[in-house]
Amino acid sequence: MKKILLVSMLSNTAALVSKAMPELKGKTVTYIPTAGIAEMPDGDISEMTADETKTLQSLGLTVDVLEVSSAAEAEIDQKLTENDVIYIGGGNTFFLLQELRRSGADKILIREVNSGKPYIGESAGAVIACPDIGYCSGMDDPAKAPELNDYTGLGLVDFYVVPHLGNEMLGAGVGETVEKYSGSLDLKVITDDQMILVTDNEITISDR
């Protein structure tokens, strides 16, 4: 059974996530913070990684960090295959897709999640799960992924997440994106306090 959780901000929705996935407690999560590199000064994601690690630990998870832009192929395969859960954090979606594809992690992710491994995506980690990420160019800067020419996403879901509705800083471009694509794409627009749960073909949006 496929089980996917998509949020704008994990720290705001941890209680929702815990309720939706009580089985997380005692499991090991592969945490991919790579998207944050393109948004942090000098690419320093240490503080962000420490904060998100604490949030994941509050869910009862043991955290195994995997930074795919610098990890060896064997490490990527081992952590994505052997650990129980996959979590991808926020940042620049285009840079994230570039590095997942360059490292080969994208194919392993798709295989594992479609085989039933729970997936949690926050912000960029939620958008990357969609069929294509080109629609988010008004929210993220594609220029931060100069090697990326194909915007095909992981295709874990068949809709398009628009995160950070109502967030003055992170939600820049949300209104423009909704106006531009609401007539052509199946958009799921969420605030920082909402969660999208996908269980096989059933989709539920919950509020904190």
Number of C-alpha atoms within 10 A of each C-alpha: 12 17 21 25 23 28 34 32 20 24 18 17 19 19 14 21 23 16 11 15 16 12 13 20 15 13 14 20 29 24 25 24 25 30 29 23 22 20 18 15 9 8 12 13 17 12 10 15 18 10 12 17 19 15 17 22 16 15 20 18 21 22 20 16 16 21 19 22 21 11 12 12 12 8 13 22 17 11 19 24 17 12 16 20 24 24 22 25 27 25 21 28 31 31 27 30 27 21 21 24 18 14 18 14 19 18 13 16 22 15 15 19 19 18 12 16 20 22 26 23 25 23 26 30 27 28 32 29 27 18 17 18 24 16 19 25 15 15 20 21 15 20 11 17 17 10 13 17 10 13 17 14 20 21 17 21 19 15 16 24 26 26 28 24 19 14 13 9 8 16 17 16 19 21 15 13 18 17 10 13 14 13 9 7 13 12 17 14 19 23 19 23 19 23 27 24 21 18 15 13 10 9 12 10 15 14 12 13
